[in-house]
Amino acid sequence: MSVLTENFTLANGAVIPKLGFGTWQTPNEVAPQAVREAVELGYTHIDTARAYQNEQGVGEGLRSTGIARDAVFITTKIPAEFKSYDQAKKSIETSLKELGESRIDLLLIHAPRPWAQMADTTAPRYFEENRAVWQAMEEAVDRGEVASIGVSNFQIDDLTNITDHCRIAPVANQIRFHVGYTQSDVVEYCAAHDILIEAYSPIGTGRLLKREDLIAMAATYEVSVAQLCIRYALQKGCLPLPKSTHRTYIEQNTHVDFEINATDMATLDALVIAD
């Protein structure tokens, strides 16, 4: 069975395809063709964000395929810099307009702090502001504009800030996750609270492709390093979001229906890959 036909079930009962097509760093003018080719190759889960500045292109690409709306799962995100109820509400309206859709399947807060402050341990934490953004997201669910809501790049205290005060619990946390960088504390917390981990940059933004140890292991399975890394994320119970604008790689990233054995999984688990 192809991974493209497999799904995760979110905590709220919604079904989400197990492999997503990422569009980070895909220019708006390139997005239509990339999305069209992804759908032609069997992807039914497309991930974008306001910050990617390609929602319009993603929507155009989806419409050009003729795929039925209920046959595709669309994720987008409220920018990390938007930290008020009004900004969040307007962002949702803009995303719907740009995508040309009446419903978003999964809406995420892109980060708990503005990007410029994410690496600053002394920066404000925006707990109250994130709760205000969450309120706007909950109301979008009430209106039927959004089916499911979650977060991205949230650490445990950022998550508890939402879960301790929310009316609708987050169903997903999209984080950087790849071989050598697995954020095990966050992953374990999310598993305990039925929050799906979505793995962005599952190939380490390409940095893993030239590692000799991964090349050698991938060869034993007759797969590429990219395929090995995507499969690793799947076997860790995560939803990988590989991205590419090249049809060959878009297709190759779907051929991950093999099993990494326990010994090799342990080897991969033990790797620590610094930035």
C-alpha positions, 0 to 999 in steps of 0.5 A: 500500500502506498503511503499516499493512501494512508492517513493519520486521525487527528484528536478531533476525528479529522483525517489527514494524509500521512505525507504532505507536500511542503511549499516553503521557499517555493515562489508564488509564480512557481507554486502552481506548477509544483502543486499541480505536479504534486497532485498529479503524482498522488499528493492530497495534502498541501502545506503552505503559509502566509509567510511563504507568500505563495498561497495564491499560487498554491490555490491556483495550482490546486484549481488547475488540477480539477481535484475535488475540494474534499479530496485535498487537505490544505494547511496554512499558517498565521504569521509568527509576527501576528500576535493579536486577535484582530491580526489573526482574524484578518490573516484568516480572511486573507488566507481564504481569499488568497487560496480561493477557498471557503475552508482551511483544513488545518490552520496553525500559529506559525511560531510562538514568537516573531521570527526575529525573536525566536533565538533570543532567550531573553525575548518576551514569551507572548503567552497572552497574545498567543491566547488571543490569536487562538481565540480568533482561530477557535471562532473561525472553527465555529464559523466553518472557515477552519476545520482543525487548528494547531501550532508550529514551532511550539515548545512545551510551555508554549503548548500548555499556555494554549491547552490550559486556557483553550476551548478547542485543543490543538491537534498538531504541532509542526516542528523541525524534525529530522534525523539527528534533530528530533526534539524528543521532549516536545515529541513525547509531550505531544504524544502524551496529549494526542497532538500530531507532530508534523515534521518540516525539513525532514531532510534537514533542508538538504544538509543530510543528503551528503552525509556518508553514513546516511548514503551508505545506509540508504544504499542497503535499502536501495533508496535515496537519503531523502527517502530514508529520512522521510521514512524515518520520520514516518516510523517515528509517528510523524507526518513528514512534509518534504518539499521540492519543485522538481517533478523527479524528486516530488515523485521520489519522495512518495516512494517510501513504502519500505521498512527501516529495521530496528538496528538501523532505526537505533543508529539513526536515533543516536545521531546528533547533527548540529546546525 
